[in-house]
Protein backbone atom coordinates (compact mmCIF):
# COMPACT_ATOMS: atom_id res chain seq x y z
CA UNK A 1 0.00 0.00 0.00
CA UNK A 2 1.50 3.35 -1.09
CA UNK A 3 -0.39 6.05 0.76
CA UNK A 4 1.08 9.56 0.93
CA UNK A 5 -0.56 11.81 3.52
CA UNK A 6 0.41 15.48 3.68
CA UNK A 7 -0.53 17.08 7.02
CA UNK A 8 -0.99 20.85 7.22
CA UNK A 9 -1.54 22.32 10.67
CA UNK A 10 -3.11 25.77 10.63
CA UNK A 11 -3.97 25.98 14.35
CA UNK A 12 -2.08 26.45 17.58
CA UNK A 13 -2.64 25.22 21.12
CA UNK A 14 -4.90 22.30 20.17
CA UNK A 15 -4.31 18.68 21.19
CA UNK A 16 -3.70 16.93 17.86
CA UNK A 17 -2.94 13.40 16.74
CA UNK A 18 0.58 12.52 15.65
CA UNK A 19 1.43 12.19 11.94
CA UNK A 20 1.69 8.39 12.41
CA UNK A 21 -1.89 8.35 13.73
CA UNK A 22 -3.20 10.17 10.67
CA UNK A 23 -1.26 7.79 8.41
CA UNK A 24 -2.63 4.70 10.19
CA UNK A 25 -6.22 5.99 10.07
CA UNK A 26 -6.00 6.84 6.36
CA UNK A 27 -4.50 3.43 5.57
CA UNK A 28 -7.25 1.75 7.59
CA UNK A 29 -9.93 3.66 5.68
CA UNK A 30 -8.40 2.67 2.34
CA UNK A 31 -7.93 -1.03 3.18
CA UNK A 32 -9.60 -3.15 0.48
CA UNK A 33 -10.54 0.06 -1.37
CA UNK A 34 -7.43 1.35 -3.17
CA UNK A 35 -3.72 0.58 -2.93
CA UNK A 36 -2.22 3.90 -3.95
CA UNK A 37 -3.35 7.34 -2.85
CA UNK A 38 -2.23 10.86 -2.10
CA UNK A 39 -4.20 13.28 0.04
CA UNK A 40 -3.82 16.35 2.18
CA UNK A 41 -5.30 16.71 5.65
CA UNK A 42 -5.43 20.33 6.76
CA UNK A 43 -6.18 20.99 10.42
CA UNK A 44 -8.10 24.25 10.50
CA UNK A 45 -9.53 26.77 12.93
CA UNK A 46 -13.24 27.35 13.45
CA UNK A 47 -12.98 30.49 11.33
CA UNK A 48 -11.40 28.70 8.38
CA UNK A 49 -13.83 25.80 8.69
CA UNK A 50 -16.77 28.21 8.71
CA UNK A 51 -15.43 30.02 5.64
CA UNK A 52 -14.92 26.76 3.73
CA UNK A 53 -18.29 25.38 4.82
CA UNK A 54 -20.04 28.59 3.78
CA UNK A 55 -18.27 28.77 0.43
CA UNK A 56 -18.60 25.13 -0.60
CA UNK A 57 -21.72 23.90 1.22
CA UNK A 58 -23.70 27.08 1.82
CA UNK A 59 -23.69 26.49 5.58
CA UNK A 60 -22.41 29.46 7.59
CA UNK A 61 -20.95 27.57 10.54
CA UNK A 62 -17.83 25.55 11.30
CA UNK A 63 -18.05 21.78 10.90
CA UNK A 64 -15.97 18.79 11.93
CA UNK A 65 -14.68 17.59 8.54
CA UNK A 66 -15.01 18.75 4.96
CA UNK A 67 -14.00 16.52 2.07
CA UNK A 68 -12.83 17.79 -1.29
CA UNK A 69 -12.46 14.86 -3.69
CA UNK A 70 -9.96 15.30 -6.52
CA UNK A 71 -11.31 14.77 -10.01
CA UNK A 72 -8.53 14.32 -12.54
CA UNK A 73 -9.06 15.96 -15.91
CA UNK A 74 -9.51 13.63 -18.89
CA UNK A 75 -6.26 11.97 -19.87
CA UNK A 76 -4.55 12.80 -16.57
CA UNK A 77 -3.63 9.99 -14.23
CA UNK A 78 -2.97 10.68 -10.56
CA UNK A 79 -3.03 8.91 -7.21
CA UNK A 80 -4.46 12.10 -5.66
CA UNK A 81 -7.83 11.41 -4.02
CA UNK A 82 -8.38 14.87 -2.53
CA UNK A 83 -8.17 17.06 0.54
CA UNK A 84 -9.73 17.03 3.99
CA UNK A 85 -10.22 20.09 6.19
CA UNK A 86 -10.72 19.04 9.79
CA UNK A 87 -11.60 21.62 12.44
CA UNK A 88 -9.67 20.87 15.63
CA UNK A 89 -11.98 22.96 17.82
CA UNK A 90 -15.16 21.29 16.54
CA UNK A 91 -13.66 17.80 16.90
CA UNK A 92 -12.62 18.54 20.48
CA UNK A 93 -15.99 20.07 21.34
CA UNK A 94 -17.91 17.13 19.85
CA UNK A 95 -15.72 14.56 21.62
CA UNK A 96 -16.38 16.26 24.95
CA UNK A 97 -20.12 16.70 24.32
CA UNK A 98 -20.47 13.07 23.20
CA UNK A 99 -18.26 11.75 26.01
CA UNK A 100 -15.83 10.13 23.56
CA UNK A 101 -12.06 9.89 23.83
CA UNK A 102 -10.60 12.73 21.76
CA UNK A 103 -8.27 10.56 19.65
CA UNK A 104 -11.08 8.08 18.93
CA UNK A 105 -13.18 10.94 17.58
CA UNK A 106 -10.23 12.17 15.50
CA UNK A 107 -9.87 8.67 14.04
CA UNK A 108 -13.56 8.62 13.18
CA UNK A 109 -13.41 12.02 11.47
CA UNK A 110 -10.37 11.02 9.40
CA UNK A 111 -11.92 7.71 8.34
CA UNK A 112 -15.26 9.40 7.62
CA UNK A 113 -13.58 12.07 5.51
CA UNK A 114 -11.42 9.61 3.58
CA UNK A 115 -14.46 7.48 2.76
CA UNK A 116 -16.10 10.60 1.31
CA UNK A 117 -12.99 11.18 -0.83
CA UNK A 118 -13.35 7.75 -2.42
CA UNK A 119 -17.04 8.07 -3.16
CA UNK A 120 -19.02 7.08 -0.07
CA UNK A 121 -21.77 9.38 1.13
CA UNK A 122 -24.74 9.51 3.49
CA UNK A 123 -27.23 11.49 1.47
CA UNK A 124 -29.90 8.79 1.52
CA UNK A 125 -30.66 6.19 4.20
CA UNK A 126 -29.25 3.19 2.31
CA UNK A 127 -25.96 4.97 1.57
CA UNK A 128 -25.78 6.22 5.15
CA UNK A 129 -26.26 2.70 6.52
CA UNK A 130 -23.54 1.34 4.20
CA UNK A 131 -21.08 4.10 5.11
CA UNK A 132 -21.75 3.91 8.84
CA UNK A 133 -21.40 0.11 8.84
CA UNK A 134 -18.03 0.43 7.11
CA UNK A 135 -16.90 3.13 9.55
CA UNK A 136 -17.90 0.94 12.51
CA UNK A 137 -15.98 -2.02 11.03
CA UNK A 138 -12.86 0.04 10.31
CA UNK A 139 -12.88 1.70 13.74
CA UNK A 140 -13.27 -1.71 15.39
CA UNK A 141 -10.03 -2.74 13.68
CA UNK A 142 -8.42 0.11 15.64
CA UNK A 143 -10.13 -1.00 18.88
CA UNK A 144 -12.40 2.03 18.79
CA UNK A 145 -16.04 1.40 19.78
CA UNK A 146 -19.02 2.18 17.56
CA UNK A 147 -19.19 5.99 17.39
CA UNK A 148 -22.91 5.94 16.62
CA UNK A 149 -23.84 4.55 20.04
CA UNK A 150 -24.29 7.22 22.67
CA UNK A 151 -21.90 6.88 25.58
HELIX and SHEET records of a PDB file:
HELIX    1   1 UNK A   19  UNK A   30  1                                  12    
HELIX    2   2 UNK A   46  UNK A   57  1                                  12    
HELIX    3   3 UNK A   88  UNK A   97  1                                  10    
HELIX    4   4 UNK A  102  UNK A  117  1                                  16    
HELIX    5   5 UNK A  125  UNK A  141  1                                  17    
SHEET    1   A 4 UNK A   2  UNK A   9  0                                        
SHEET    2   A 4 UNK A  36  UNK A  44  1                                        
SHEET    3   A 4 UNK A  80  UNK A  87  1                                        
SHEET    4   A 4 UNK A  65  UNK A  69 -1                                        
END                                                                             
